[in-house]
Amino acid sequence: MEGKEIINNKELDYNCLEIETLCKLFTLIIRNDRFNDGFLVHNLQNGTIFKIIKALEFKISNK
């Protein structure tokens, strides 16, 4: 699955993704905002960034 496919999939459990993939998704959002003004805010408002952070927290605490 590609990054944009993952971000657009509202049913995906982010806890099943690897730490590296979660970091790449976060980077994708930050970099994409440079060319698509408001992309970062949109992903904050729709909960995607929260899901990424919570999944990272879950992965790190369960190592």
N, C-alpha and C positions, 0 to 999 in steps of 0.2 A: 504494500500500500504506500502511495506517495503522501508527502506531508499535507498537501491541500485536501486530499481525499480523507485523511485522518481528521483534520480540523473540521471538515464539513459533515462528518459522520457523527450525528448527535447521540447515537445509540452505543458508541464504542466505549468500552471500559478502559480508561487510560491506565489503570493499574496493571493491565496485561502487557503494556509496552515496556521496552527496555529503557534504562536510564539515559542511554545515549540518544535514543529516539525522542524521548521527552525533551531533552536539551536542544535537539535539532528543531523540534517544533517551536520551542520558545524563541530560538534564533530566527526561524522562518517568520514568525509574527513580527518581531522587532525590525528585521531587515525589510520586510514587505511594507511596513508602515512608511518607510522612506519614499517609496514610489507610489503608494496608495494611501494618501492622507486619511487618517481615521481608522485604519485597519487595526491598530493597537487598541484604540478605545472600543471599537466594535467587539474585539475578542475579550476585553475586560468586561464589558457589559453583558455579553452572552454567556459568560462563565467558562469559556475555554481556558483562559489563563489560570483561573482558579482550579480547574480540573488537572491541569499540568502540574501545578505546584503541589496539590494534594497527592497526586500520584508519585511525584518525586519524594515527598515526605514519607509516604507509605513504603516506597522502595528502600530508602535510606534507613528507616527505622527497623526494617525487617531483614537487614543484611546479616 
